[in-house]
Amino acid sequence: MGYSHIIRLYAFKIHVKFTAKTAILMFGVNKVKLTNLSFSLKSLKPINIFTGRGIRFSRQIVYKKTGKMSAYR
């Protein structure tokens, strides 16, 4: 995730599989615990509005903020 130290999250009966270097697949029986774990993982690295980097859900659309426009062109 871009950090130099190890980040550990503990959850029971939730399986995590790394499908690629930047993709994580999480599945479990309890939907509430799964969403709580996914939101806690997302809160570790929120989405930057200028670059669009950060942890996002699949099929989540991120609109980037436009930069300053110069009046003298």
HULINCOR-V15582 format. One record per residue. N is the residue number from 1. RES is the residue in three letters. PSI is psi as a letter, one per 30 degrees, with the letter a starting at -180 (999 if undefined). BURIAL is 1 if it has 24 or more other C-alpha atoms within 12 Angstrom, else 0. Layout:
n->{N | N}
res->{RES | RES}
psi->{PSI | PSI}
burial->{BURIAL | BURIAL}
//
This chain:
n->{1 | 2 | 3 | 4 | 5 | 6 | 7 | 8 | 9 | 10 | 11 | 12 | 13 | 14 | 15 | 16 | 17 | 18 | 19 | 20 | 21 | 22 | 23 | 24 | 25 | 26 | 27 | 28 | 29 | 30 | 31 | 32 | 33 | 34 | 35 | 36 | 37 | 38 | 39 | 40 | 41 | 42 | 43 | 44 | 45 | 46 | 47 | 48 | 49 | 50 | 51 | 52 | 53 | 54 | 55 | 56 | 57 | 58 | 59 | 60 | 61 | 62 | 63 | 64 | 65 | 66 | 67 | 68 | 69 | 70 | 71 | 72 | 73}
res->{MET | GLY | TYR | SER | HIS | ILE | ILE | ARG | LEU | TYR | ALA | PHE | LYS | ILE | HIS | VAL | LYS | PHE | THR | ALA | LYS | THR | ALA | ILE | LEU | MET | PHE | GLY | VAL | ASN | LYS | VAL | LYS | LEU | THR | ASN | LEU | SER | PHE | SER | LEU | LYS | SER | LEU | LYS | PRO | ILE | ASN | ILE | PHE | THR | GLY | ARG | GLY | ILE | ARG | PHE | SER | ARG | GLN | ILE | VAL | TYR | LYS | LYS | THR | GLY | LYS | MET | SER | ALA | TYR | ARG}
psi->{g | g | l | f | l | k | k | k | k | k | k | k | h | k | k | k | k | j | e | a | f | g | k | k | k | k | k | a | e | j | e | e | e | e | e | e | e | e | e | e | e | e | f | e | i | l | k | k | f | e | f | g | l | a | k | l | l | k | g | k | k | j | k | k | k | l | a | k | k | k | f | j | 999}
burial->{0 | 0 | 0 | 0 | 0 | 0 | 0 | 0 | 0 | 0 | 0 | 0 | 0 | 0 | 0 | 0 | 0 | 0 | 0 | 0 | 0 | 0 | 0 | 0 | 0 | 1 | 0 | 0 | 0 | 0 | 0 | 0 | 0 | 1 | 0 | 0 | 1 | 1 | 0 | 0 | 1 | 0 | 0 | 0 | 0 | 0 | 0 | 0 | 0 | 0 | 0 | 0 | 0 | 0 | 1 | 1 | 0 | 0 | 0 | 0 | 0 | 0 | 0 | 0 | 0 | 0 | 0 | 0 | 0 | 0 | 0 | 0 | 0}
//
